[in-house]
């Protein structure tokens, strides 16, 4: 019986050796595969990070470049990309070596792009037992830099002048756009224009690629902004900027409207139908302006100024000698010398229009360039939002002489134009807004909810600054899905430093969004 038992013990020993040998043959390559693949994944990720950094880092240099056929400018871009790549991919990272690397800048639709790609050779560790000594990983990154087409829209209303903020605005704008050493915008590459607005708007600087090198240039236009005693026709300023973007005809560019304002809308442009005693009852194109101040909203019987000219005429808009009034105005009480104080608007008008229109479109004529004006007579509502939706305020009515109604209509007018711009699928304009604040209890404060809504800032939550607004009633974000998002920055009431901080934030967003 003993020999039989010995045979069984020998069989067990052989099985143990066989299993051990088989396990080693299978598990060691599997372990090697796991370790080596983990290393390959790590190196691949690091290589991709380096390519991304090179493409993004060189993007700024690419934006500054005006001629990609110039070897010197191309070398500046590729050298910048190389520096960013080297900073993010150490030499012989995990024993790897770079087999190939390239950074190629080129023109593209609506701008320029740089393509960075690299391949690394990676030594294997445990996979060598299977005869695999090396492997390769590759990465590619593309940074697209769009040309910028920008209209700067500056509020030149009376409050800016009263608070002495005009000097700070001029200095901050010069730093932002007129100085080649501090501006992200590139003369000869980007296109820039500027509009200022009070009750009316003025094209201070026609958009051009050579905004610094032209004569006159953007700097001289900034220094000559006609700040005066006027109201705040925000909708007019936005509309005219939108019109100028279309005149640039750069649908592939990064189209931007930068609005700089310190107040709530207090006027709007339209075609007003007077009583028979005024202009024989024939319609008059003009701007309905009202006083601003605290508290807000103004009482229903606050003063309303007479109808003013819808076109900028180079003189203070609220001139007490009657200059700047809408014409023709034969027989109209608002044209009489009354210092705009004792005037009762009901002497000339019963209602203001429920459907208004910007300057050159005050009669609601068809304008095929913009979808909302495709139908004659449609205009921009002063009572509700685009498409019959609620506006910024509930329908305020159209009674002339009711100051609250007129002010709310001004908000709705501007809000609707903002909506039209943000839903423009051809240019897809982005609206940036900088709000200026003051430490002055006698000055009407701005409404940050409204300004953030104009910008359609996705990071802004409604603060409920105005209990009458639709935004506050619904207790919702000001961001509206399906419309181009923008950015709102509220400058601290510290003069130039607050504005400088906001302009720096805008530059940061331009750098990120234009790529």
Protein Blocks (a to p, Z undefined) as FASTA:
>chain_A
ZZmmmmmmmmmmmmmmmmmmmmmmmmmmmmmmmmmmmmmmmmmmmmmmmmmmmmmmmmmm
mmmpmbfkbmklmmmmmmmmmmmmmmmmcghihhiacfbdcddddddehiacdddddddd
dddfklmmnopabdcdddddddddddddddddddfbfklmmnopmmmmmmmmmmmmmpmk
lpmbdghiaccdddddfkbccdfbacdfklmlpccdfklmmmmoccddddddfklmmmmm
mmmmmmnopakbccddddddfbdcfbdcddddddfklgnhpacdddddddedddddddfk
bccdddddfbdehiafklcklpaiacdfehiaklpcehhmmpcfklmpmbdcfbdcdehi
lnopacfkbmklmpghklpafkbcehhiacfbdcebjaehiaklmmmmmmmmmmmmmmmm
mmmmklopacdddddddddfkbccddfklmmmmnopakbccehlafkbmklmnopafbdg
hiacdddddddfehjmmmmmmmmmmmmmmmmmmZZ
